[in-house]
Structures are given as C-alpha cells and as structure tokens.
C-alpha cells in the first residue's frame, strides 16, 4: 500500500511540475506574442492616435538651406477605426533670401480611409488639403493645394509590407502671382520584417514629376527607428531619416530628418 501511495504521490508531483512547465511556456509565448504585437507605426493600413514632431534639414542648390519642424496630430475615426484625420502645422526656415528665422508654413489637413482589407492586401486613399498660410513667400507654395493619394498595401510572406502609392497635387487658388501646382509622385514604400518589432526600418524610393516646370527627379529615403517604451499613455518612438536626391532636375543634394512620436495613447 505504501508503494502504491508513493507511486501516486510521485505521479501527482510530476503532474504539478508538468502543469507548472506548461504554464511557464504559455506565459513565455504570450510575452513573445505581446512583443510581436508592438505597433511601431510602419503599417500604412493601421490608424492609431498619434502626436509627433519631426525636424528636417535639406541641403538645396546654390548654397540654400532649409529646415522644417512639422507638428502633427492624428486621430482615428469611426467605430472600426478605418478612417483617420491628421492635422499638420509646419514651422519653416528657408534662407533663399537671406532670412534664417523660422515662421509658419502651409498648414494642412488629411483624411485617410482604409478599405478592401484582407490578410494579403489593402487599399488606402488619402485626401490632403494644404492651405496658403505661410508667413513669407519662400515658406510655402503660395497656393491652396489638394493632394489625393492612393496606396496599395501588400502583406508579403514572412511579414514584410510593400505599399506603392501614387500622389497627385493640384493647386486650387491662392496667390495669382505664384506658379500653379501640378505634380505627381510615384512612391515605392517597403517595410522589411525585423525580428524585434520595437525596431523599425522603412525603405522609400520615389519618382517625382513637376508638370508645370517640366522637371523630374528621384529620391531615396531610409527611416530607422526604435520604440523606446511606454510614454504619455502610449509608446514613444524615435527615428532618423536620411534622404538623397538624384537626377538633373533634383531640388537639392541631401537631407536628414529626426523624429519623435507618441503612438497609441
């Protein structure tokens, strides 16, 4: 009887140990899943509340330099969060006329909508309206500008995202002495899948065509960033984005942008 009792006790102890191991394994898997679910803001089909600021320096032609602080606020709309509204206010410096002080540029509103979402793909349309609010002529287009954009997002095997887009910008009035705006940009946005979703990289080649001035050029921007942890009720993200320009009509040589974002608060 004692042997049977000891055997039963041993089986019970083994069962407790096995249950504990299973619970630890499940907890570890849950933690890994939670880490994998970190939103780093690179998916163009996912709208989250965000407040972010970027500062971009551009080395333009003939020794001209520009710097732009962009202040942004984005909020999802609708029960399914398939719409979003973004407000952007730029504070700009352009020393083309020898003035190196920053002042307000062209403020804009953008409405976005994601549709046709499946496990393999989705579409996003954007409608951005920029207002002629620049404090000085060199800090804005001098026109109200409407920029509709269509994005096709493809979710690739392994977790990468390829999201080419076409953006058309057209002026809708403003200063009659300023040139009209009529430009098209073909963008080829790519997000590789990284082992740690707290890290982010985006690769963004683009082709730009200005139909008014009959100029065209290419550009390549690469963004690298890191989710640095909980902050202000969301996740804080820092990033750096260098850009280079190519082609005889390019507006400048290179640029670099630093960014800070609070996402999902």
N, C-alpha and C positions, 0 to 999 in steps of 0.2 A: 504494500500500500504506500509505503514511504517513497519507493522508487517511482510509482505512478504519480504521486504527489509532486515529487521533484521534477519529473518529466513535464507535468502540466505547468508547473511554475516556470520551467525553462522556456516552454513554448509561449507562455504569456509574456515573459520578459522579452523574448525575441520579437513577438508581435508588437510590443510597445516600442522597441528600438526601431523596427521596420517602419512603424507609423510615424515616429519622430523623423526618420530619414526622409520619408515621403513628404512630410510637412515642410522640412527644410528645403527639399528640392523644389517643391511647389512655390515656396516663398522666393527662392533664388530665381526661378523662372518668371515669377510675377515682377520682381525687381528688374530683370532684364527687359521684360516687355514694357515696363514703365519707362525705362531709359530709352528704348527704341521708339516710344511714342512722343518723345520730346519734340515740340514744334519749334523748328529753327527759322521759320518764315520763308523757306525757299520754294514751297509748293504754291504756284500761282492760282490754284483752284481752291485753296483753303483760306477763308477770311476769318481773321481774329482781330479783336480790339488791339490797337497798337498806337503808341506815341513814339515818334522817332525824330532824330535830328542827324543830318549829315552835313559835312563841310567839304566842298570840292574845290580844289585848286587846278586851274588849267593854264598851261604854257601855250599861248597863242602865237600867231605870226608877228613879225616886226617888233619883238620885244614886249608885246602886250600881254598882260597877265589878268586873270580874273579869279575871284573867289566867291563862292556862293554857299551860304548857310541856308539849308532847307529845313523848315519846321513842319512836321506832318502829324496829322491825327486821322486815324482810320477806324471806322466802326462798322460791324456787320449789321445788315438789315434783314428783316423778315424772320419768320418762325424757323425756317430751315437754314438761315444764315447764308443763303445763296446770292444775296446782294450785299454790296458794301458801298460806303461813301467815304471819300478821302478829301480832306482839306489840306492844302499846301501853301505855305507862305515863305517865299524866298527873300533873303536879305543878301544883296549882291554888291560886289565891288568889281569894276572894270576900269582899268587905268588908260584906256584908249585916248582919253582927252586929258590925261594928267591928273585925274581925280581918283584918289586911293581910299576914299571913305566908303563905307557900306551904307546902303539905303534899300528901301523896299523895292522888290522887283514885281513881276506879274503873278498875282495870287491866282490859284486855280482850284476847281472842284472836279472830282472824278467820281462817276458812278460806275460800278462793276457788277456783272452778273455771270455766274457760272451755270452752265446748262449741259445736258447730254452726258452727265457724269456716269461713268461705268468703272469697272475695275481696270480697264485698259486705257481709257481716254476721257477727255472732257473738253469743252469749249468755254472760253471766257470772252465776253465783249466788254469793252471799256468805252466810256464817253467822257472825255476831259474837256472842260471849258476854262481857258486861261483868260483873265481879264486884264485890260490895259491899265494897270495900277502902278507901273514903275515910276519912281520918284524922279528919275533922269532918263533921257532918251537911250543912253547906252546900256541901261539896266533891264531893258525889256524889248519886246517885238514892236511896240507901238500900235498893236492891233489886238482886238479880241480874237482868240484862236480856238477853234473847235478841232479836237483830235480824237476821232473814233479809232479803236484798235480791236482786232480780232486775234485771239490766241487759240491755237490748237495744242493741247497738252496730251502727250503720250506717255503713259506709265510703262517703262521698259522692264523687261525681265531682270530681276536682281534688285529692283528698287530705284533705278535712275529715272530721271524725268527729262524728256526733250519737249520743249514748248516753243516752236517757231511762231512768229507773230508778224502781222502787217499793220502799220500805223500810218494814217493819213492826216496831215494837219492843214487846215484851211482857215484863212482869216475871214472874219465876219464884220468888219468895220473897225473903226478906230481913227487914228491919225491919217488923214488923206495924203500927207506928205511922206509917209513911210511906205516901204515896199510891201506888196501883198505877200501873204504866206501861202505857199503851195508846195508841200514837201511830203515825201514818202520814205518810211524806214522799214526795211526788212530785218527782223531780229531773229537770231537763232540761239535761244536760251537753252542751256543744258545744265542739269544738276546731277553730278555723279553721286552714287550711293556710298556713304562713308560708314566705317564700322561703328563709330561713335556719333550718334545723331546730334550730340552737343556741338560738334564741329560742322562747319558748312563751307562749301565751295560752289560757286556758280561760274560758268564759262559763257560769255555773252558776246559773240561776234555779230556785227551788224553792217548793213549797207544802207547808206543814206543818199537820197536824190532830192535836190532842190530844183524844182521845175521852173521857178521864176528866174533864178540866176544861172540855170543850166549847169549846175555843179553837182558832182557826186564824189563820195569818198567812203572808205571803210574804217571800221574801228573794232577794237577788241578790248573788252573789259573782263577782268577776272576778280571776283569777290571772294575773300577768305574771311571767316568769322568764327565766333565761339559763343555758345550760350554759357554765360558766366554764373547763372543761378537765379533763385527767386529774388524778386525785387519789385517793390511797389505793387504787390498783388499779382504780378506776372513773372515772366522770365526776362532778365536782362541779356542783351546780345550786343557784342562789339564786332566791328567789321572794318576792313580796309579794302579799297577797290582801285587798283591802278588801271589806267586806260591808255592805249596808244592809238594814233590815227594814221591812216595810210591813204595814198593817192595824191595826185597833183592838186586837187581842189580841197584837200583837208583843211579844216579851220584852225588847226594847231598841231602841236607835236605830241604832247602827252598830258596826262592829268592824274590826280590821285584824290580819292575821296575817303574820309574817315566817317564812321557812323556809330551811333548808339541808339538802341531800340529797347523799349519795354513792350513785350508781346503777351497777349492773352490775359490782361488784367480785368 
